[in-house]
Amino acid sequence: MYRIAVLGDYDSIYGFAALGLDTFPEEDPEEAAKKLHELAGGGYAVVYITEKLAAELSAVIEKYRERVFPAIILIPGVSGNTGRGVESVRKSVEQAVGSDILFSK
């Protein structure tokens, strides 16, 4: 059975444990990259990662963009929404359907 992980600073992710998700508090980019690789090979179908941490791991996250598992979803942290999560979803949808569905004339 696949699992769901949440990766980011402790204050942003600790509430997800109450939902039954596996939480991994990481703030150091090197340690977070190692943990992301471990999660990707460890039966996780979805990895939520805070936008702030994702900004520091963009090259690592890009390696998993073409893979089916894990789906890496950006979430806002306690510092607020940077818009990276929405941009990431927009890029994925554009790639899947071949057009930017949010573009309106």
Buried (B, 14 or more C-beta within 10 A) or exposed (E): EEBBBBBBBEEBBEEBEEEEBBBBBBBEEEEBBEBBEEBBEEEBEBBBBBBBBBBBBEEBBEEBEEEEBBBBBBBBBEEEEBEBBBEBEBEEBBEEEEEEEEEEE
